């Protein structure tokens, strides 16, 4: 059983929904960039990561890949 009552449960669910929506939106924005890199010759995940970092494309939490 969750602690904090129904208001806390509702707040947690709202936060989860928001975080997931932001992650989905970020992924949708980054995917075309990754596909472009693959067409340009990126073969491995390391190639993609290096290219994303070189372009200054941040992760969903504003970090480096």
PyMOL commands that set and color helices and strands:
alter all, ss='L'
color gray80, all
select helices_A, chain A and resi 5-39+45-55
alter helices_A, ss='H'
color red, helices_A
deselect
rebuild
show_as cartoon
